[in-house]
Amino acid sequence: MDELKRKFEDVFRLYQLNYERIFDVLYPAKNNTGFTERNLSVNFCKAYESLHPEAISWYEFQFGAKNNLHYDAVIINPTKNEVLLIESKRFSHPKEKIAGVYSDIARINDVMSSYCKEFMERIYHCSGASVYGVILADVWTQTKRKTEIWDTFKRGAFITRMLPEGYGVPTLPDCTYFVNEFPNVKRAAVIRDDYKLLSLVWKVGNFPSNV
């Protein structure tokens, strides 16, 4: 098992448990609208914080020279000296959302080259902090294309196999994939059979150490 898998496997286990508890008492969508993507960020942050009570989370974290960029969520753990930058996506319209994931990855990676000074001024005591990128997604495997997306996450091949035409492959050394499924859901067969959580985690880098 690789280092990133070991580091985050308990978080994703609790992430899944959060969803299982919800599905035991609630079907969150009406008709075929799916589940709003904010819940991906919220349930992941809850899982992380349950393991690391010292951590804090913030949603829709704005940044950039014109304050017109944001991450869907950030987690800051001062004890472990790490920062997680999180983007969430629903693969409701595969072509559009796949392209969106690539834009999200690029925006997360840009923190080191373009926004490092701003982040270090706004996040206290983050000297030398490890920075991780997290893509959280879900998909309903009810079409061939959506099933292909699920399959590429299972095989750890989303980045190389689902590349949109005209996009370059993002640089993601040692990225790790997580897939969460719900075979034990009792009350909604469509969730049990078709709903999948798909995630991607990678090490972006380290903030500089204050001298």
N, C-alpha and C positions, 0 to 999 in steps of 0.2 A: 504494500500500500504506500502511495507516495505521501510526501510530507503535507501537502495541502489537503489531501483526502483525510489524513489523520487529524489535522488541525480543525477541520470544519465538520467532520462527520456527525458529531454530537449535536451541533447546531441544526443540521438538516434533519436529524432524527426528531428533534423537538418541533421543528418547523412542520414536519408531516403530522405529528401528534396534534398540533394546534388545529390543523385542517380536519383531522379525523374527529376531534371533539366538536367542531362546528357542524360537520356533516351529520353527526349523530342527533343534533337537535334542530337543524335548520337547512333548508335548501335555499342558498343565498340569492338566486337569480329568478326572474320571472320570465316564463316562456323560454326563448332562445337567446337572451341577451348576454349570457355569460357572466363571469364574476369580475367586478371592477378591479383594475390592476393595482390600485392603492393597497388592496388587501395583501398582495404579495409582499410588499415592503413592510407593512405593519406586522404581519405574522412572522416574517423572518426576524425583524428587530426584536419582537417579543421573545422569540426563541433564543436569540443571542443574549439578551439581557437576563433571561432566566438562568443562564449559565454564568454570566458575568454581571452581577448586580452593580458593579462599579461603573459600568459603561452607560453612556447616554446616547440617545438617538434624536435626530431631527429630520423632518420631512420637508421636501421641496427646498433644499438648501441652495440659496441663490449665490452667484458669484460672477466674476468677470468685470471688465472695465466699465461696461454699460449696465451691469447688474441684470443682464438678460439671459443668463445661463443658469441652469440648476441641475442638481442631482435629485433623483426621487427620494433618496434618503442618505444620510450619513450616520455611521456609528463611530463613536470615539471612545476608546478604552484606555484611560490614562494609566491604569495599572500594568496592562500588557504592552503599552506604548504602541498601539496600532489604530489605524483609521480605515474604515470600510466605506467605499464609495459605491452606491447601489443604484441601479437602474432596473425598472420593471417593464415588462412587455407582455401583452396578450397576443398570441399568434392567431388573431381573429381573421386577418387578411394577410396571408403569408408573404406575398411579395413585398408589400409595404412594410410589414413588421420586421422582416429579415433585414431589409435595408436600414430600418431604424435601429436594430441591434448593433449593426456595424458603426453607425453614427454614435451610439452610446459608448461603445468600446473606445472609439477614438477620443471622445470627450473625456472619458475617465483617464485614459493614458496621457492626455494633454496636461493633467494636473502637474506633472513633474516639470515639463518644459515651459509651460505658460502661466501657471497659477500657483506655483509653489510658494512664492513670497507672500501672496495674499492669504493663502491657507495657513501658513505658519504665523502670520500676524493675528489671525482670527481664532486659531485653535491653540489654547494655552498649553505650555509644557509638552509640545510635540516634537521636540528636538530629537532627530534620529528615528522618528516613528516609522514603522512599517506600514505601507499603504497597499490595500488590496482592492481590486475591482470585483464587483459582484453583479452578474446579470441574473435576474429572477424572471421567469416566464411561465406561462401555462399554455396548454393546447388541448383541444378536444379532437381526438383522432377519428374524426368522422368523414374525412376526405383523404384521398391519396396523398396530396401534398402535405397535409398536416401530419399524417402518419409517417411520412419521410422525415419531417423535422424531428419528431419523437425518436425515430430510429437513429438519426445522426447524433443525438445527444446520448443515447444508450451506447453507441459505439465510440463516443468521444471524437466525433468527426464533423461536428456542425461547422466549425470555422473553415475547414477545407472543402467540405462537400456542398454547403449551401451558399457559397459565395455569390453575391449578386453581380450581374454583369456590369462591368465598369468600376467595380470596387477593388481595391487592393486588400490582400489578406492582412488583417491587423496583426501586429507583433504581440503574440501572447505566449511567451515561453512558459512551459510547465503549467499550462492551464488545466483545471480539473473540472469534470462534469459531474453533476448530481441529477438523478432522476427519482422522483417520488411518485408512487402510484397507490391506488386505494382499493385493493382487492377485497378488503374486509368491510367496506361500507355496506350497510344493510338496507337503508331506506331509499336509495336512489340508484337504480341500476345504471343509469347513464353516467354517473360519477364513477361507479365501480368499473365500468367497461371502457370509458372513453376519456376521462379527465386525467391529465398528467401535469405534474410540476417539473419544470426543466430549469436547471441552473448551471451557471458557469462562474468559476472563481479563478483569479490569477493574482500574482504578486506584481504590483505596478512598480514599486521601488521603495526607497526610503527618503524621508525628508532629511535635509542636511542636519548635521549636528552643530549646535551652537558652540562656538569656540570661546 
